[in-house]
Amino acid sequence: MSKTKNALGGRLSDMDLRLLRVFREVVHAGGITPAEVTLNISRSTISVHISDLETRLGMQLCLRSRGRADFKLTPEGEALYRAILELDGHLDTFKSQVNAIQSQLTGTLRLVMPDDVLEIPQLNLPGTIAQLREKAPQLHLEVQLAAPQELELEILAGRADIGINPLHSRRPGLEYQPLFYHQSILYCSNSHPCAQVSAIDEELLTQQELAAPSHTVLSGAAHLYRLFPKRSTANHMAARLAMILSGCFVGFLPEYLARRYVGEGTLHPLLPEKFHYQIQNAVTFKKSATTHPAVQLFLEALQINRQI
């Protein structure tokens, strides 16, 4: 095989790094066949990758073998393997330096969350905060609670850096990264007249006064809210829950928030086959803050349970 000068001239591509990794794992395993398990690819694919790397470098790296015993590196292969180990060391140093930079992050990261944040089963806020503190112990945290429309305005106004909220709309200037869905159902308390009716019909139900959010609801639920001409409003989920528990109102609540009260018998779902809707939750921040180190750190630390 002829030598090629400056075989890796210019920047290393992702493919170059992938081929080097395959070669490293083959050497670690002692041959192409035993490397199948580590790399989770077939012998033939590994062999092609080694051939591609040899062509790229213009040198033979190893003597082909299907087994472990006859596997042998050429002198060029041994030199390349040592160079790869040195590169791995540099990468480890780089990772340590990045971690050190993170741990030295100072200033303030201002989080804004919905008022029922600890009830959301898909979101582990305590675990997320613990990760933030572990990775950046010098970073000062400010956590506030807000209704969805307030949350976005806090970020736009620069009074908060990042938040998690139900995705009712998309405002210009904000970046949204969808996280998970939850379902909302119509409920009343056990002291409400609707709870005493064995088979309530839609006409009677829509005559009840609704505890509604003061913000605009997402388009997929707007048609349900329009069915209730009598409405009182509250800007926070906790306030709407209190209104419903009073026995004077019906209202939509996330299933995760209502579950405990349903189990206790204090809340009752009302015609859930019709009066329900899904809403998506997203992590939200300014588009201009996409590369902000503290915002990126929060996104890395964010703990989401997507199995629920």
N, C-alpha and C positions, 0 to 999 in steps of 0.2 A: 504494500500500500504506500503510495507516494506521500511525502511530507507536504503539508500546506502551511505556508508562513502566515502568521497572524490569524490563526484559525478562529479565534474568538475576538477579533477586532470589533470595536464599538461596544455597545451595551449588551449585557446578557439578556436574552429574551426569556419569557416564561417557559418556552419549550426547551431552551438550553438548560435551565434550572431543573426542569422535570427530567431530562435525560441524565443529568448528573446525579439526581436523587435515585433514579433507577439503578444506575451503575453502582452507587454507594451501597444500596440495599442488597444487590447481588453479591458484592464483595463481603458484606456483613454476614449474609446467609451462607456463603461458601459455594455458591453456584446458582444457575438459573432456575433449576427445578425447586430447590428449597426456598427461593425468593418469591415463588408464586403466592405463598400464604401471606407474607409480609406486605407485598405490593397489591395483592388481590387482583392480579391480572394473569393471563395465561402465559405459558412458556413461550409460545410463538410470538406474542406481543412483546414480551421482555426481550427476546432475541432481536426483534425488529428495532426496538429502542436502542439496544447496544450497538447494532449495526449503524443506525442513524448517527449515534454519538461518534463512532469511529470515523464515519464519513465526514462529519462536521469538523473533527479535529485533525483528520488526515493521518491517523495512526491506529495500529491494532492494539487493543487494550487487554484482551484475554483470549485464551484458547477455548473454543466452544466445547461444552460438555453437557450432557443431559443429567448427569449425576453430580454428586458432591466430590467424590474422590479424585477425579481427573481434572477438576477445575483449577486453572492456573492463570495468574496475571502475567502479562508481559512486563518488561521493565518500564515501558511507557505507562502501562496500566497501574503499576505500583506507584509511580510518581504522581499520576493523576489522583489516585486514591488519597495519598498524603495531602495533596493540594485541596481536595474536597474536605478532608478533616480540618484543615486550617481554615477553610471558608466557614465551616460549621462553627468553629470557635469564634470567628469574627461576628457571625450572626448572633451567637449567644451573648457576646459582649454588647452588640447593638440592642438586643432585647433588654438587657440589664440597664443600659443607659436610658432607654425609653421609659422603663418602669421607674427609674430614679427621677426622671423629669416629671412623670405623673405624680409621684409621691411628694414632689416639691411644688405642685400646683397650689397657688395661693389665690387670694381674692374671694369672691362670693359667687356661689351658684344658687340662683333663686328658682325654686320649684313651685309649681302651682298645680293643685290636684282637685278632683271632685270631692265633695264633702262626704261621700260614702266610700272613700278610697280603700279603707280597711275591710270593707265587705266584699270587694270585687275578688272572686276566687282566682281569676286568671293573673292577677297582679300581686306580686310579692314586694310591696313597698319597703317593709322593714329589711328584707334581704338585700334589696337594691341599695338602700342607705348604708347598710353594713359594708357592701362591696365598695361603694364610693369612699367611705371612711378608710377602708383598708388600703385602697389604691392611692388616695390623695388625702392623707391625714391633716394636711395644713389647709385644705379647702374649707371655707366657711359655708355652711348651708343655711338657706332661708326657705322654709316650707310654708306655704299658705294654701287655704282651701277657697274654692270659688265655683260659682255656677258656670256652665259651659260657655255662655256668651261673655261672661266676665273674664274667664280664663284666657280666651283668645285676645281680648282687649288689653289685658295685663301684659301679655307678651308683645303685642304690637306697640304698646306705649313704652316698652322698655323697662317696665316694673317687674317683670319675670323673664327668665331665660328659656324655660322649657316646661311643658306640662303634658298631662294625659287627660283626654276629654272625649265625650261622645262626639262623633263626627257628624254634626248637623249640617254644616256647610263648609265651603273652602274659601277662606278670605285671601285676597291678594297679599303677597308679601310673606305668607306663612308656608312652612313646609310641613306636610303631614305624612307620617309613616304608620300605616294601618297595623293594628296589633291583634285584636280579637273582637268577636261579636258577643252581645248578650241580648236576651229576649225580654221584652216588657209585656206584662199582662194587666188587664183591668181587675182591680180589687175593691172590696169594701170591708169594713170591720164587722165583727159579729153583732154589733149593736145597731147597724144600719138596717133600715127596712128591707132592703134587697136581700139581706142574709136570712130573713124570715120567710121568704117566698120559696116554695119547693121547686117551682119551675118558672123562672123569670123569663119574660120575653124581651126582645130587643126594644120594642116601643116603650115599655115601662122603664127599662134600664136607661135609655137615652134621655128620659125626663129628669133624671137625677142631676144634682149639681156636681160638676167635675172639678177636682183639684188639679189644675193644669200648670205647666211651667210658664213662667212669664216671658221666656224667650221663644223664638220661632222654632217649631219642631221640624224634624226632617220630613222631606216630601213623602216618604213611604208611610208615614204615620199621620200626616195632616188630615187625610180623609176620615180617620177615626175620631179625631178631636172635633171635626166639624159636625159630627153627629150629636154633640152635646151643646145645646144653645145656652144652658146655664153653666157659667164657669166662674170660679175664683182662682187666683193665681198665687204662686210662690216661686221665688227664684232658686231655691235650693231643694234638693231631693229630700233632705231630712225634714224640711218644713212641710212638703207635700205628704210625706209619710205621716206626720203628726196630724195633718188635716184629715187624712183618710181614717186614722185610728180614732179620731174624735167621734166617728159614727155619723158625721154630717155630710160627708162627701164620698164619692167614688173617685178612683184615679188609677193611672197607669204607674206601675212600679217594675223595676228590674226583678226578674225571678230570684236572683241571688239575694236581693235585699228583703224580699217578702218571704223567703223560704222559712225562716225561723218563726215568723208570726203565723204563717199558715200551719206549721207544725204545732204551735201552741193553741191553735183554734181562734186566734184573734183577728185573722184576716181570711177572707174568702175570695177565690178567683171567680170572676163573672163572665160567663160565656167565652171561655178562653179560646175556643175553636174559631171565633170571629174577632174578638177584641184582643189582638196581640200584634206585635211588630218587633222586628229585629233592628238593632242599631250597632254600628261599628265604632270601636274606640281606636284612637290614634295618639301617638306621641307627636307633639306639636312644638315647633320653634321657628324663629325667624329664618327666612332663606339666607339672610346675610350671616347667620350664626352657624351655618352648616359645618364649617371647619374649626369652630371655636373649641379649644382643647377640653374645657370643662363640659361642654355639651356633648362632645364625642365620648368623653369618659362616662357620662350618664348613660348614653346609648349602649356602651359596652357593658355597664354594670346592671342594666335593666333586666330584672328577672321576671319572665313571663311564663306561665304554665299554659301551654297551648293544647294540653290533653283534656281540658275541662270543657 
